[in-house]
Amino acid sequence: MHIEEISSSVEDVSQGYAAKFAIERSEVWFLLKLQEELGELTQAFVNLKGMSKDRGQSDEERRIAFAHECADVLAHLLLLARHEGVDVEAAITDKWLRWAVTRDE
């Protein structure tokens, strides 16, 4: 699955969630949700590394929680980029992949 396909599917889920809970996805909402999810990712990382109080989770539960928060951050980043008309694949190619070393080098 390509980034655009994932982005489109995430958009569909987000629209459905917003409709179900009467959430207005305003201009600022996209950035604020990303910030919220970054905070949750930070907390999950702190838990994963054993740097917080014991919440009674197993190592596997902490790893799963961290993975889910990674997914949330990526999903909300894709939503923000989509809302602002950013072609994420093109931006990554332009910003990052132009520096990629080919396997032959």
C-alpha positions in Angstrom: 0.0 0.0 0.0 1.4 3.4 -0.9 1.2 6.5 1.3 -1.6 8.1 -0.7 -3.7 5.0 -0.3 -3.1 4.9 3.4 -3.8 8.7 3.6 -7.1 8.2 1.8 -8.2 5.4 4.1 -7.1 7.4 7.2 -9.2 10.3 5.9 -12.2 8.1 5.5 -11.9 6.8 9.1 -11.3 10.3 10.4 -14.3 11.7 8.7 -16.5 8.9 10.0 -15.1 9.4 13.6 -15.8 13.2 13.3 -19.3 12.7 12.1 -20.1 10.1 14.8 -18.9 12.3 17.6 -19.9 15.7 16.1 -16.2 16.9 15.9 -15.5 19.9 13.6 -12.2 19.2 11.9 -11.3 22.9 11.6 -8.0 24.2 10.2 -6.3 24.2 13.6 -7.8 20.8 14.7 -5.5 18.9 12.4 -2.4 20.4 14.1 -3.8 20.2 17.6 -4.6 16.5 17.2 -1.1 15.8 15.9 0.3 17.5 18.9 -2.0 15.5 21.2 -0.9 12.3 19.6 2.8 13.3 20.0 2.2 13.7 23.7 0.6 10.2 23.9 3.5 8.8 21.9 5.9 10.4 24.3 4.0 8.9 27.3 4.0 5.4 25.6 7.7 5.7 25.0 8.4 6.6 28.6 6.3 3.6 29.7 8.0 1.3 27.2 11.4 2.3 28.6 10.3 1.8 32.2 10.7 5.5 33.1 7.3 6.0 34.7 5.2 4.4 37.4 4.2 0.8 37.0 0.8 0.7 35.2 0.5 -3.1 35.5 1.3 -3.6 31.8 3.4 -6.4 30.5 6.4 -5.7 28.2 4.3 -6.8 25.2 1.4 -4.5 26.2 3.8 -1.6 26.5 5.3 -2.4 23.1 1.8 -2.7 21.5 0.7 0.6 23.1 3.9 2.3 21.7 3.2 0.9 18.2 -0.4 2.1 18.3 0.7 5.6 19.3 3.2 5.5 16.4 0.3 4.7 14.1 -1.8 7.6 15.6 1.0 10.1 15.0 1.6 8.9 11.4 -2.2 9.0 10.7 -2.6 12.5 12.1 0.5 13.7 10.2 -1.0 12.3 7.0 -4.4 14.0 7.8 -2.7 17.4 8.4 -0.6 17.0 5.2 -3.6 16.0 3.2 -5.6 18.9 4.5 -2.9 21.3 3.5 -2.5 19.8 0.1 1.0 18.2 0.7 2.0 15.3 -1.5 3.9 13.4 1.2 5.5 10.9 -1.2 6.8 13.7 -3.4 8.0 15.7 -0.4 9.9 12.7 1.1 11.5 12.0 -2.3 12.5 15.7 -2.6 13.7 16.2 1.0 15.1 12.8 2.0 15.4 10.3 -0.9 17.5 12.5 -3.1 20.3 11.8 -0.6 19.8 8.0 -0.7 22.9 6.0 -1.6 22.2 3.4 -4.2 23.1 -0.2 -3.3 25.7 -0.1 -6.1 27.6 2.8 -4.5 
